[in-house]
Amino acid sequence: MRKNFGAKPWTYPQPVLILASYAEDGTPDAMNAAWGGISEANELSICISEGHKTTKNILTRKAFTVSMADAAHVVACDYVGIVSANDTPDKLEKAGFHTTRSTFVDAPIIEELPMTLECRLISYDPETCRLVGEIVNVSADERILDADGSIDPDLLEPITFDPIHNTYRKLGAKVGNAFQDGKQLK
């Protein structure tokens, strides 16, 4: 038997994305966003409201980065989501985050978060709050690379947002092989 909950914004896993941008004066800013994901091969769509400082920055600079929140930085990642740069302009410093300028877009990379998508703004719709970015580069710290030089999710330890219990969870172990395991049913 199933229980019906009605229309809810519940998906699993729901990535915890940390968007970073520069203000007009060059001050780096970041915010936590959980409603986002890949929408095309080289596009990312995220739902963020117009009132965020980060939204204003992205619309001005036409660029942003998206880092995967990880288990090691859960407190800092949550902090940048509950404090507004409109009220606390030095929230990145208070979170203990440090930034470097992306080589590919006019946006900061958060050094402590080891995987980052560097994006150019494609569009923003204030009515739907849908931000679309073109992914122009993915950068990863060597500490999360496996022996083949690929990103290892076990080393990254990305976290997911549990919207039902308002918690963050670490992703689990490998359970199968994509585009392979289903072949046994052919």
N, C-alpha and C positions, 0 to 999 in steps of 0.2 A: 504494500500500500504506500502511496505517496502523500505528502503533505503539501498543499499549495500555499505559497507565500505572496502571490501577486507579483506585480511588476517591480523588480528591485534591480539595482545596478551591481549584481553579484556575479563575478566570474572568478574562476580559480585556474591557474594562479593569476593574481593581479599584481603586475610589477610595481615596485616603488621606484619612481623616476625622480631624479633630482635635476631640475632645469636650472641652468646657470646663464646669466647674461650680464652685459655691462650697462650701467646707467649712462645718461648723456655725458656726465663728468668723468666716466671711466671707472667708477666704483663697481666692483663685482657684486653680484647678488645671486641668490639661489632660492629655490622653493621646492617643496615636495609635492608631487602629483602622482596619483595612483590610477587615474582614468586615462590610459594611453596604450598605444601599441603600434605595430607595423600596419600600414594601410596600403602600401604598394611596395614593390621590390626595393626602392630606395627612398621611401617616404615613411614618416612617422606622424601619427595624429594623436593629439593630446587635448583633453578638455580642461581649459583653464579660464577662469572668469576675467572679465575686463578690468576689474578693480585691483588686480595684483600689480605690484611694482614690476615684477618680472614680465608681465604681459606688456606693459608700457615700454619697458626696455627693449623687448624683442621687436615690437612694432617700430621703434626708433632705429635700432641697429640692424634689423633684418637678419639677425643670426642668433643662435643659442646652442648650448650643448645639453646633452641629456646623459647623465651618469646613472649607472645601476647602483641603487643603494645596496649595501652589503651588511652582513651580520656584525662585522667589526665596528661599524659606524652607525648603528641603529639609533643611538641617542642623538647624535648630531644631525642625522637625516630627519628624525622626527622634529627636532627643534626648528630646523629651517622651514618646516611645514606649519608650525603653530605660531610662529612669530613673523610679523609682516615687516618687510624692509621699509614700508611707508612710515612705520613707527620706530623701528630699530635698524637704522642704516648699516650698522656694523655687525649684523647678525652672523655673517660668515666667520668673522674673527671670533665672536663669542662661541660659535659652534666648534672652533678649533680647526676650521678648514683653511687651506692655502690654495691659491690659484696661480696658474700660468696661462698666458695667452695662447689660444689655438693657432696653429700655423695655417689652418684652412678656412676659418670663419672668424668674424669679429665677436668672439665670445670667450669666456674663461673656461678652463678645464680645472676641476677640483682635484688636486694632487692626491688626496687621501682615498678617493674613490677610483678603483683601478680600471674600470671600463667606461668609456665615454663615446657617445655618438655626437659628431660635430655636424650641425645642421644650418642650412640657409632657410629663411622664412619663405614659404610658398604662398600661404594665405592664412587669414584669421577672420572668422565670422563671429562678431560680438553677440549675435542673437543665439547661436548654438554653442558658443564658447569653444569652437573647434579650431585648434591651431594645427597647421600642417607644415612640416619641415622636410626639406630634401636632405637626406643623409649624404654628406660629401666625404666623410671619413669616419672610421671607427678606430679608436686608439685604445691600447691596453698596456698596462704596466707588465713588465716581464715577470713579475712575481706570480701572476695568475696564468702563465702559459705552460702548457704541457711540454713534453720532450720533443714533440713535432712542431712546436711554435704556435699552436692553436690555443684559443682561450679555453681553459678548463673550468667548468662551472663549479666543480668541487673546491677549487682554489679561490674562485671568485666569491663563493658563498652569497649569491644574490638573495635578497629577501622579498617576500610577497606580502601584500596587505590582505588581511582577512576582514572584509567589510561587515561580516555578521557579528564578530566578537571584538572588533576594533583592536586587533593585535597584528604584529608582524611575525611572520614565520619564515624559517629557513627552508629552502627547497631540499628535497630528499635525494635518494640514490637513484641510479639508472635502473629502469625497469624493462627496457626494450631497445630495439634498433629501428629508427624511422626509415620508411621506404624499403624495409627488408622483411620484418616479421610478418606483415600481412600477406606476403607472397605465398606462405604456406597454405593459404585458403584459396589460391588461384586454381 
